[in-house]
Amino acid sequence: MTAKITRVRAGQASAVGPDPDAAAADAAGRVREALEGRAPDLAVVFIGAAYAPAAEAVRDRIADTLAPAHLIGTTSGAGVIAAGREIEDVAGLSLWGACLPGAELTPLRYEPPRERAGEGPDDELGWQPPPEQAKALLLLADPFSFPADGFLAWIDQARPGLPVSGGLASVGASGRNRLLLDDAVHTGGAVAVAVGGDVHLRTLVSQGCRPIGGTYVVTRADRNLLQELGGQPPIERIQEVFAEADPSERELIRGGLHIGTVIDEYRDEFGRGDFLVRGVLGADPGSGAIAVGDVVRVGQTVRFHVRDAASADEDLRELLDDFARSGPADAALLFSCNGRGTRLFGRPDHDASLVRHSLGDLPLAGFFCAGEFGPVGPRSFLHGFTASILAFAS
């Protein structure tokens, strides 16, 4: 008889090769061994693009071998994350299973709005809010059919403060992604598992940027058009920042400037993690205005940011150090942007190896996303170029 467990216990395995069924069988067998034959409460699978057409067979093999109470997963065109490795552009999969004693798990299916408008019992979209006792939402979505930003605005109204972690499937063509939820495989919309009950959850979002120059207050704006910062045209403020920057920072500004808006205006000081970072999309030399990748409001505090491999490395290291000091983790899921990995760092395994170095040799799985979900301050957002973590502890 298998002894009852009272703490989170997880296992993780990956497999590569030409046969997706054999890869699923291999990974599921090793996760079952790590769990000493116990059926996991939650299994999560990330499937490489070459295996996407066989997603149903992969799901069936995992279900037969592990018999998880709940299964969720999706496809990735840029690679999967397994333990301390990042398996990029390879036919493969990463499987994670966890026994979560005391947890309450609720699977949720979110149809694309155009398919369900007016049919749902809860609102005009047909979307079911997570249970009120939920502590976090693990969300995987198709970028071509699901309005992620709209969903996050809706969830902020339906369940204020509920952290959302996960990512957008990244097989780069409409209809090619797969979303797995329990016994079903979908080609659009989103799937989710709400996690509540007696399990501790923590989240981390590393936006991979560092601030440059000083802070400014928005004194004129129109939606995403930033017209004045501290009474001056934003282009003039950028010129000030550029003039004060060193040569390496000037190169980063030329390569692409970002802007961060303060999440909590009531803080006395603003540091790392206090800004929601978005890209600067363009400028109007005539008016001096700039367009940014989000709505900005008069009175908000903003600061320009730059991003490169060194900044992304520094940001993730510092956040992970703080995360580790705040308590242990027994298992984690990692969602990295498909612009990271070797594309950004020039070497493999950067994010995965840093997570395990900081948090220990814990079961870790994830994938490279077309956009990452994660909370910054009291709200969750869709990010780009970030690394987002959902950690589980007893």
C-alpha positions in Angstrom: 0.0 0.0 0.0 1.3 3.5 -0.9 1.7 5.7 2.1 -0.4 8.8 2.3 1.6 12.0 1.7 1.1 15.3 3.6 3.4 17.5 1.6 3.6 18.5 -2.1 5.4 15.9 -4.1 6.2 16.3 -7.7 8.0 14.6 -10.6 9.2 15.9 -13.9 10.5 14.2 -17.1 11.2 15.1 -20.7 11.6 13.0 -23.8 12.6 13.7 -27.4 12.6 11.7 -30.6 10.6 11.0 -33.8 7.8 9.1 -32.1 5.5 11.2 -29.9 3.7 8.2 -28.4 7.0 6.7 -27.3 8.2 10.0 -25.9 5.0 10.4 -23.9 5.2 6.8 -22.6 8.9 7.4 -21.5 8.2 10.7 -19.7 5.0 9.4 -18.1 6.8 6.3 -16.8 9.5 8.4 -15.2 7.1 10.8 -13.6 5.1 7.8 -12.2 8.4 6.4 -10.8 9.2 9.8 -9.2 5.8 9.8 -7.5 6.3 6.2 -6.4 3.2 5.0 -8.3 0.8 7.7 -7.0 -1.6 9.3 -9.4 -0.9 13.0 -9.5 -3.6 15.5 -8.6 -2.4 17.7 -11.5 -0.3 16.8 -14.6 1.0 19.5 -16.9 2.4 18.7 -20.3 4.2 21.0 -22.8 4.4 19.6 -26.3 6.9 20.6 -29.1 5.5 21.7 -32.4 6.4 18.5 -34.2 4.2 16.5 -31.8 1.2 18.8 -32.1 -0.7 16.7 -34.6 -0.4 13.8 -32.2 -1.6 15.7 -29.1 -4.5 13.4 -28.5 -2.3 10.3 -28.6 0.1 12.1 -26.1 -2.8 12.9 -23.9 -4.1 9.4 -24.0 -0.7 7.9 -23.2 -0.2 10.2 -20.2 -3.7 9.5 -18.9 -3.3 5.8 -19.2 0.1 5.8 -17.4 -0.4 8.4 -14.7 -4.2 8.6 -14.3 -4.0 12.2 -13.1 -7.1 13.7 -11.5 -6.6 16.7 -13.9 -4.4 17.3 -16.9 -3.6 20.5 -18.7 -1.1 21.3 -21.4 -0.3 23.1 -24.7 2.0 23.2 -27.6 5.2 25.3 -28.2 6.9 26.1 -31.5 10.1 27.4 -29.7 10.8 24.6 -27.3 10.0 23.2 -23.9 11.6 23.5 -20.5 12.6 20.4 -18.4 14.4 20.6 -15.1 17.5 22.7 -15.7 17.3 22.3 -19.5 15.7 24.3 -22.3 15.0 22.0 -25.3 14.7 24.4 -28.2 13.4 23.6 -31.7 13.4 19.9 -31.1 10.6 17.3 -31.4 10.0 16.7 -27.7 7.9 17.2 -24.6 8.1 18.1 -21.0 5.8 16.5 -18.4 5.2 17.5 -14.8 3.0 15.8 -12.3 2.3 16.8 -8.7 0.5 15.3 -5.7 -1.0 18.4 -4.0 -2.5 17.2 -0.7 -5.4 19.5 0.4 -5.5 21.4 -2.9 -8.8 22.1 -4.6 -8.5 22.0 -8.4 -11.1 23.3 -10.8 -10.6 22.8 -14.6 -12.0 25.6 -16.7 -12.6 25.9 -20.4 -12.8 29.3 -22.1 -14.2 29.3 -25.6 -13.3 32.1 -28.1 -15.9 34.8 -27.7 -17.2 34.6 -31.2 -18.2 30.9 -30.6 -19.9 31.4 -27.3 -21.3 34.9 -27.2 -24.6 35.0 -25.4 -24.6 31.3 -24.5 -23.1 31.3 -21.0 -25.0 31.3 -17.7 -22.5 33.6 -16.0 -22.1 36.5 -18.4 -22.5 37.5 -22.1 -19.1 35.8 -22.9 -20.0 32.4 -21.4 -16.9 32.5 -19.3 -17.1 30.9 -15.9 -15.2 32.7 -13.1 -12.8 30.7 -11.0 -14.2 29.7 -7.6 -14.1 32.4 -5.0 -11.6 30.3 -2.9 -9.1 30.0 -5.7 -5.6 31.2 -4.9 -4.2 31.3 -8.5 -5.2 30.5 -12.0 -3.0 28.5 -14.4 -4.0 29.7 -17.9 -2.9 28.4 -21.3 -4.3 30.1 -24.4 -4.2 30.2 -28.2 -3.0 33.6 -29.4 -4.9 33.5 -32.6 -8.4 32.9 -31.2 -8.4 34.2 -27.6 -8.4 37.8 -26.5 -5.9 37.5 -23.7 -5.9 41.2 -22.6 -9.7 41.2 -22.6 -9.8 38.1 -20.5 -7.4 39.5 -17.9 -9.5 42.7 -17.7 -12.5 40.4 -17.2 -10.9 38.3 -14.5 -9.7 41.4 -12.7 -13.4 42.3 -12.3 -14.7 38.8 -11.7 -12.0 37.8 -9.2 -10.0 40.9 -8.2 -6.4 40.2 -7.1 -6.4 36.6 -8.4 -2.9 35.9 -9.8 -2.9 34.4 -13.3 0.2 32.5 -14.5 0.8 30.7 -17.8 1.4 31.6 -21.4 0.2 31.7 -25.0 0.8 28.6 -27.1 3.5 29.4 -29.6 3.1 27.2 -32.7 3.0 30.1 -35.1 0.0 29.6 -37.3 -3.8 29.7 -36.7 -5.3 26.3 -36.0 -2.1 24.5 -35.3 -1.9 25.0 -31.6 -3.3 22.4 -29.2 -4.8 23.0 -25.7 -5.3 20.0 -23.5 -7.7 19.9 -20.6 -8.5 16.6 -18.9 -10.0 14.3 -21.6 -10.3 16.9 -24.3 -8.0 18.5 -26.9 -8.9 21.9 -28.3 -7.5 24.0 -31.2 -8.6 27.5 -29.9 -9.7 29.5 -26.9 -8.0 28.8 -23.6 -7.8 26.2 -20.8 -7.2 26.8 -17.2 -7.0 25.2 -13.8 -7.9 27.2 -10.7 -5.9 26.2 -7.7 -7.2 26.6 -4.1 -7.3 24.8 -0.9 -4.5 23.9 1.4 -1.5 24.5 -0.9 0.9 27.5 -0.9 1.4 29.3 -4.2 3.8 32.1 -5.1 4.5 33.9 -8.4 7.3 35.8 -9.9 7.6 37.9 -13.1 10.9 39.0 -14.4 10.4 41.6 -17.1 14.0 41.6 -18.1 14.5 45.4 -18.2 16.4 47.9 -16.2 15.5 51.6 -15.7 17.4 54.4 -17.2 17.2 58.1 -16.4 14.8 59.7 -13.9 11.1 59.4 -13.3 8.5 61.6 -14.9 4.8 62.4 -14.3 2.5 62.1 -17.3 1.0 65.6 -17.7 -0.9 65.0 -21.0 -1.9 61.8 -22.8 -4.5 60.3 -25.1 -5.0 56.6 -24.6 -1.6 55.1 -25.7 -0.3 58.4 -27.1 2.0 60.0 -24.5 2.0 63.8 -25.2 3.8 65.4 -22.2 6.1 64.2 -19.4 6.5 66.8 -16.7 5.2 69.5 -19.0 7.7 68.6 -21.8 7.3 66.6 -25.0 8.4 63.0 -24.5 10.9 63.2 -27.3 12.7 65.9 -25.4 12.8 63.7 -22.3 14.2 60.9 -24.4 16.9 63.3 -25.7 17.7 64.2 -22.1 18.1 60.6 -21.1 20.2 59.8 -24.2 22.5 62.8 -23.4 23.1 61.5 -19.9 23.6 57.9 -20.9 27.0 56.2 -21.3 27.9 54.7 -24.7 26.6 51.2 -23.9 23.3 52.6 -22.8 23.0 54.7 -25.9 23.4 51.6 -28.0 20.5 49.9 -26.1 18.3 53.0 -26.5 19.0 52.9 -30.3 18.1 49.2 -30.3 14.7 49.7 -28.7 13.4 51.8 -25.8 10.8 50.7 -23.3 8.7 52.6 -20.8 7.5 51.5 -17.4 4.4 52.8 -15.6 4.3 52.6 -11.9 1.8 50.0 -10.5 1.4 51.5 -7.0 1.5 55.3 -7.0 1.3 55.3 -3.1 4.9 54.0 -2.6 7.5 56.4 -1.5 10.2 55.0 -3.8 10.0 53.0 -7.1 12.4 50.2 -7.7 12.7 46.9 -9.6 9.3 45.2 -10.0 7.4 48.4 -9.4 6.9 49.2 -13.1 4.8 47.5 -15.8 7.1 47.7 -18.8 5.8 48.2 -22.3 7.5 49.1 -25.6 7.8 52.5 -27.2 6.2 51.9 -30.5 6.9 55.1 -32.4 7.3 58.9 -32.3 5.9 62.0 -33.9 8.7 64.5 -34.4 6.3 67.3 -35.2 4.5 67.1 -31.8 7.1 65.4 -29.8 4.6 62.7 -28.7 5.4 59.0 -28.5 3.1 55.9 -28.8 3.5 53.2 -26.2 2.2 49.6 -25.9 -0.5 50.4 -23.3 -3.0 53.0 -22.2 -1.4 55.8 -20.2 -3.2 58.2 -17.9 -2.4 61.7 -16.7 -0.9 61.6 -13.3 0.9 58.3 -13.7 4.6 58.0 -12.9 6.8 56.6 -15.7 10.4 55.8 -16.3 12.3 54.7 -19.4 13.8 51.2 -19.5 16.3 49.3 -21.7 16.5 45.6 -22.3 19.4 43.3 -23.2 20.8 40.0 -22.2 22.8 41.5 -19.3 19.7 43.4 -18.0 17.5 40.3 -18.3 20.0 38.2 -16.5 20.5 40.7 -13.7 16.7 41.1 -13.2 16.0 37.4 -13.0 18.9 36.8 -10.6 17.8 39.5 -8.2 14.2 38.6 -8.2 15.0 34.9 -7.7 17.2 35.7 -4.8 14.4 37.6 -3.1 12.0 34.8 -4.0 14.2 32.2 -2.5 14.6 34.2 0.8 10.8 34.4 1.2 10.4 30.6 1.6 11.0 27.2 0.0 9.3 25.8 -3.1 8.6 22.1 -3.7 7.9 22.4 -7.5 7.5 25.1 -10.1 6.3 25.9 -13.6 8.3 28.3 -15.8 6.9 30.3 -18.7 9.6 32.1 -20.8 9.2 34.3 -23.8 10.1 32.7 -27.1 12.4 35.7 -27.6 14.6 34.5 -24.7 16.6 31.3 -24.6 19.6 31.2 -27.0 18.0 34.0 -29.1 18.6 36.5 -26.3 21.4 35.0 -24.2 23.5 33.3 -26.8 23.6 30.0 -24.9 21.1 27.4 -23.8 19.3 26.8 -20.5 19.7 30.3 -19.1 16.3 30.8 -17.3 15.9 27.1 -16.3 19.3 26.8 -14.9 19.0 30.1 -12.9 15.6 29.0 -11.4 17.1 25.7 -10.2 20.3 27.3 -9.0 18.2 29.7 -6.8 15.3 27.5 -5.8 17.1 24.2 -5.6 16.8 20.9 -7.4 13.1 21.0 -7.7 10.8 19.5 -10.4 10.5 22.2 -13.0 8.7 22.2 -16.3 7.6 24.9 -18.8 7.7 26.2 -22.3 8.6 29.1 -24.5 5.5 31.2 -25.0 4.2 33.7 -27.5 3.3 35.9 -24.4 3.4 35.2 -20.7 0.8 35.7 -18.0 1.9 36.9 -14.6 1.0 39.4 -11.9 2.7 42.7 -11.4 1.4 44.3 -8.3 -2.3 43.5 -7.6 -3.2 42.7 -11.3 -2.1 40.1 -13.8 -1.0 41.1 -17.3 0.1 39.7 -20.6 3.8 40.3 -21.0 6.5 39.9 -23.6 10.2 39.0 -23.1 9.5 37.9 -19.5 10.1 34.9 -17.4 7.1 34.0 -15.2 7.1 31.4 -12.5 4.3 29.6 -10.6 5.7 27.8 -7.5 4.0 25.2 -5.3 4.8 24.5 -1.7 3.3 22.6 1.2 
